[in-house]
């Protein structure tokens, strides 16, 4: 992914655009490293359980397989849902 971002997508050229001034190879590498951690340590272990049990429909609505709620909370707490959001409101301020 680092090759794709840096070479194919032309990160260096993108960094010259307004709003992208702070985006660089080191930042992209750090984001990819953290994404790999949550993917391998939190999300991947849920795949088998999700395939075996899946979500269920109850009178209260859809209930995700065990562990998915906690994984989503961790996703939110770590800011993955707010990359492009305004830091004033809990986002990370990265370009959309």
N, C-alpha and C positions, 0 to 999 in steps of 0.2 A: 504494500500500500504506500510505503514511503516513496518508492520509485514512481508509482503512478502519480502521486500528489506532486512530487518535486519535478519530475521530468515530463510526464505526459500532460498533466494538467497545467504545468508551468507556474508553479507556486511563486517563483521569483517575479514573474510578470504580473500575477494577480496582486502581489503585495504593493504594487504601484498604484492600484486603484483606490479611490477615496473610501475610507472605512476599513481598509485592509492593511493599513500601515504597520500594525503590530503583529501581523501574521508572518511567520517565518518557518523555516524547516525545523527548528528546535521546538517551537510550539506544536507544530503538526506531529512531530515525533512523540512529544509528551502526551498529547491527546490520544494518539494511537496506542501508546503503551498502557494508559489507563483504561482505554476501551477494551484492550486485550485482557486485562485483569478481570474486569467485571464480566466479560463474555465467558472466560474460561472458568472463573471461580464461582460465579453466581448463575449465569444463564444456561450454560452448557449442561451442568448437572440436572437442570430441570427438564431438559428435553425428553429423557426417557419417561419420567413420571408424567409429563404432559401427554406423551403419546399413549401411555398405558391407561391413564385415568381420564385425561382430558377435562374439559369443563362440563358442568352439569347445569341443567335448567331446573330451578326449584320455584316454588310459589313466590319467593322473594326476588327472584331474578336469576341471572347467570352467576354461577359460583365457579371460580377458577380452581384448577388443581392445587393441592397443597403446595405452598412455597412460592407460588406466583405473586401473591399479594406482598409478601415480604421482599421479594426481588424487585417488584415495582417501587416499593417505598425506598429501597436502597438506591435505585436508579434516580428517583426524584431527589433524595437527600444529597446525592453526589452531584447534582446539577446537570445531569445529562439531558433533561428536558428543556433546559434554558440556555443553550449555547448562544443563540442569537438574541436572547432577551436582554432588556435593559438591566444593568447591574443595580440600579436603584430599586428594582422590583425582584431581585434575587437571580437575575440572569447573569450570564458571563460576558455579555457584550461582544461576542464574536460575530463576524459578518455572517449573514444568512446565506 
